[in-house]
């Protein structure tokens, strides 16, 4: 029996590959690039979520869990996306009890799935992100094969 593809490994870990491919133009290479971006942003996003939770800064927390919801849906993580949606709605309503009750599970799932991506693709998918300065001071991360 041959080696499994990275999409098969992700599917076994709960990723909805078919749904992800709808967002990624049915292009496996593009999907890999999106996964790389998700992984590259995960440490900073997680740190922000943890910080704003600790500060009870629900407005900023809402912004980050909204981003997590959308990016997770894009790569086929419906469970995490739904968990982030619940947190987003709770933050919007400043419902600290709901936020607190779902926070640990959200982070646990986020850590799990980023670990899965890293295990399956390697750190940043085996490609180091290259920063490209943009007019106005923005930065675009580009992933180039080494």
Beta strands, then each sheet from edge to edge (+ up, - down):
strand 1: 129-133
strand 2: 139-143
sheet 1: 1+ 2-
end
